[in-house]
Amino acid sequence: MTIAEETTNTDTPEQAQFRAEVRDFLAANAKPRQETSPWAINAHTSEDEAREYFEIGCRWQRTLFDNNLAGLTYPVEYGGRGGAPWMEAIYREEAANYDVSSGFISATMAMLLPTLMKHASDEQKAHYIPKMLSAEITICQLFSEPGAGSDLASLACKAVRDGDEFVVTGQKVWNSAAQFCNWGMLLTRTDPDAPKHKGITFILVDMSSPGIEVRPLVQPTRASHFNEVFLSEVRIPVANVIGEINEGWAPARTVLSNESAFIGGGQGISTFERLVMLAQQFGLVDDELIREELAVAYTREKVLGYMSDRILTAVRARQVPPMDPSILKLYIAASKVQTGNLGMRIGGADAQAGSAEETIWLQHELMNRFGISIGGGTNEVQRNNLAERALGLPKEPGYDKNMSWKDIPRS
Ligand SMILES: Cc1cc2nc3c(=O)[nH]c(=O)nc-3n(C[C@H](O)[C@H](O)[C@H](O)COP(=O)(O)OP(=O)(O)OC[C@H]3O[C@@H](n4cnc5c(N)ncnc54)[C@H](O)[C@@H]3O)c2cc1C
């Protein structure tokens, strides 16, 4: 029984009607998952492949938008459907049976759309939200710098006001898909005299602006997930500032919190199910130790699903989540270690050196688990967040918190 079949019995008439609409839409526009391999991976070994995957995702987002299925919980005046959070859950349940995804932009939409709802002016919401929902604007995240990762508030990318524009100079790094996106959400330093959290401005930038250079970083897999982005005297209209000038830390935190919720949310086909298939294939499905680990993987996947539903339902209803999203991100990072180790035990040498479709999937699972414990804030930083925000433990000393940013020693 699929997740969708499990849940239809409890639908209200309104929910059943929406489910039928989604089913009809998917049947008419998408390829059922059974027709695609369960071992398909979305890691790429060439720039062309990666661009194609990015563009397929954008086209799918456009199809959703054209069928009034994008931004289900966003207001109608901003291009959304104005619906309830349960619509997102029904859409996800049904779409899990199809080979569909908006790809990379689903991550930055999950981060920036709630941020715009909370911090942008009505005019900005009316301008950006429909364009993002239709994938006309695709957003990358320009936060990290060579000297500012975990300690993001120490960022140095300088923005100086010149009339109605900011002139921005600096360097960003680890910017996922920046080579494909046409806009960026950028954190800049606008007041070097203020304490580090106080002189930051959050601004949206058109990536085709003169002075922006995007250099892909090639990984050992030959893919370029990330980029370095250099900004040399880039002129950005002051009208693109989200929130207040020098108060950009507030929208930045909204982005980061939604990033943790998104990364922890987990999408697509179940890793547990694939590990069972792998165990069957390697003749280990009756092995007691493997079964015990499979049970752990199953339990963790279910717990993650429930936590994710609770957090995302609150986010979509624009309410405070019932638990800190950091816990979700930490949990999935630990789950990826457990399932990666289990996959290695099942696949043995084949898991590391094999070239069959399923072993290549396994190799990617093993490699990708490192990124998930770093991107969007490392495990250590998420633990700090939980300690301070959820458990109320004393904050880190933060000797430089009240110092002027320009007086903080930097390497
Ligand atoms: C897959 C992936 C995608 C990413 N995408 C983007 C993107 O699109 N845009 C973007 O701007 N950035 C992106 N990043 C960058 C990411 O946000 C940073 O790598 C991350 O914040 C860590 O910063 P750092 O790499 O500078 O490491 P550092 O901050 O230098 O950390 C080094 C080590 O020190 C530890 N550490 C640091 N401070 C503390 C502390 N206070 N307490 C305990 N331990 C600490 C860290 O946990 C880590 O182990 C991405 C990273 C990955 C892996």
The ligand as an SDF file (V2000), in Angstrom:
LIG
                    3D

 53 58  0  0  0  0  0  0  0  0999 V2000
   26.0490   20.7500    0.4170 C   0  0  0  0  0  0  0  0  0  0  0  0
   26.3230   22.1760    0.8320 C   0  0  0  0  0  0  0  0  0  0  0  0
   25.6160   23.2100    0.2300 C   0  0  0  0  0  0  0  0  0  0  0  0
   25.8780   24.5430    0.5880 C   0  0  0  0  0  0  0  0  0  0  0  0
   25.2080   25.5420   -0.0790 N   0  0  0  0  0  0  0  0  0  0  0  0
   25.4440   26.8260    0.2410 C   0  0  0  0  0  0  0  0  0  0  0  0
   24.7690   27.8850   -0.4670 C   0  0  0  0  0  0  0  0  0  0  0  0
   23.9950   27.6430   -1.3930 O   0  0  0  0  0  0  0  0  0  0  0  0
   25.0230   29.1470   -0.1090 N   0  0  0  0  0  0  0  0  0  0  0  0
   25.8880   29.4820    0.8910 C   0  0  0  0  0  0  0  0  0  0  0  0
   26.0270   30.6660    1.1670 O   0  0  0  0  0  0  0  0  0  0  0  0
   26.5810   28.4970    1.5700 N   0  0  0  0  0  0  0  0  0  0  0  0
   26.3800   27.1950    1.2570 C   0  0  0  0  0  0  0  0  0  0  0  0
   27.0840   26.1850    1.9040 N   0  0  0  0  0  0  0  0  0  0  0  0
   28.0890   26.5540    2.8900 C   0  0  0  0  0  0  0  0  0  0  0  0
   27.7020   26.1980    4.3180 C   0  0  0  0  0  0  0  0  0  0  0  0
   26.6740   27.0440    4.7950 O   0  0  0  0  0  0  0  0  0  0  0  0
   28.9590   26.2820    5.1860 C   0  0  0  0  0  0  0  0  0  0  0  0
   29.8670   25.3130    4.6960 O   0  0  0  0  0  0  0  0  0  0  0  0
   28.6810   26.0200    6.6460 C   0  0  0  0  0  0  0  0  0  0  0  0
   27.9300   27.0630    7.1960 O   0  0  0  0  0  0  0  0  0  0  0  0
   29.9880   25.8280    7.4570 C   0  0  0  0  0  0  0  0  0  0  0  0
   30.8470   26.8960    7.2410 O   0  0  0  0  0  0  0  0  0  0  0  0
   32.4020   26.6390    6.8540 P   0  0  0  0  0  0  0  0  0  0  0  0
   32.4200   25.6890    5.7050 O   0  0  0  0  0  0  0  0  0  0  0  0
   33.0040   27.9790    6.6600 O   0  0  0  0  0  0  0  0  0  0  0  0
   33.0320   25.8930    8.0910 O   0  0  0  0  0  0  0  0  0  0  0  0
   33.5350   26.5590    9.4570 P   0  0  0  0  0  0  0  0  0  0  0  0
   32.5030   27.5130    9.9320 O   0  0  0  0  0  0  0  0  0  0  0  0
   34.8980   27.0790    9.2440 O   0  0  0  0  0  0  0  0  0  0  0  0
   33.5690   25.3130   10.4160 O   0  0  0  0  0  0  0  0  0  0  0  0
   34.6780   24.4150   10.5030 C   0  0  0  0  0  0  0  0  0  0  0  0
   34.4270   23.4300   11.6190 C   0  0  0  0  0  0  0  0  0  0  0  0
   34.3550   24.1130   12.8820 O   0  0  0  0  0  0  0  0  0  0  0  0
   33.1460   23.8100   13.5620 C   0  0  0  0  0  0  0  0  0  0  0  0
   32.6560   24.9850   14.2800 N   0  0  0  0  0  0  0  0  0  0  0  0
   32.6350   26.2630   13.8180 C   0  0  0  0  0  0  0  0  0  0  0  0
   32.0810   27.0810   14.7390 N   0  0  0  0  0  0  0  0  0  0  0  0
   31.7370   26.3170   15.7890 C   0  0  0  0  0  0  0  0  0  0  0  0
   31.1190   26.5880   17.0610 C   0  0  0  0  0  0  0  0  0  0  0  0
   30.7600   27.8270   17.4040 N   0  0  0  0  0  0  0  0  0  0  0  0
   30.9260   25.5460   17.8980 N   0  0  0  0  0  0  0  0  0  0  0  0
   31.3120   24.2800   17.5510 C   0  0  0  0  0  0  0  0  0  0  0  0
   31.8990   23.9610   16.3800 N   0  0  0  0  0  0  0  0  0  0  0  0
   32.1090   24.9670   15.5030 C   0  0  0  0  0  0  0  0  0  0  0  0
   32.1730   23.4310   12.4580 C   0  0  0  0  0  0  0  0  0  0  0  0
   31.1140   22.6250   12.9510 O   0  0  0  0  0  0  0  0  0  0  0  0
   33.0820   22.6980   11.4720 C   0  0  0  0  0  0  0  0  0  0  0  0
   33.2390   21.3680   11.8800 O   0  0  0  0  0  0  0  0  0  0  0  0
   26.8560   24.8470    1.5530 C   0  0  0  0  0  0  0  0  0  0  0  0
   27.5960   23.7950    2.1390 C   0  0  0  0  0  0  0  0  0  0  0  0
   27.3490   22.4770    1.7740 C   0  0  0  0  0  0  0  0  0  0  0  0
   28.1670   21.3880    2.3880 C   0  0  0  0  0  0  0  0  0  0  0  0
  1  2  1  0
  2  3  1  0
  2 52  2  0
  3  4  2  0
  4  5  1  0
  4 50  1  0
  5  6  2  0
  6  7  1  0
  6 13  1  0
  7  8  2  0
  7  9  1  0
  9 10  1  0
 10 11  2  0
 10 12  1  0
 12 13  2  0
 13 14  1  0
 14 15  1  0
 14 50  1  0
 15 16  1  0
 16 17  1  0
 16 18  1  0
 18 19  1  0
 18 20  1  0
 20 21  1  0
 20 22  1  0
 22 23  1  0
 23 24  1  0
 24 25  2  0
 24 26  1  0
 24 27  1  0
 27 28  1  0
 28 29  2  0
 28 30  1  0
 28 31  1  0
 31 32  1  0
 32 33  1  0
 33 34  1  0
 33 48  1  0
 34 35  1  0
 35 36  1  0
 35 46  1  0
 36 37  1  0
 36 45  1  0
 37 38  2  0
 38 39  1  0
 39 40  1  0
 39 45  2  0
 40 41  1  0
 40 42  2  0
 42 43  1  0
 43 44  2  0
 44 45  1  0
 46 47  1  0
 46 48  1  0
 48 49  1  0
 50 51  2  0
 51 52  1  0
 52 53  1  0
M  END
$$$$
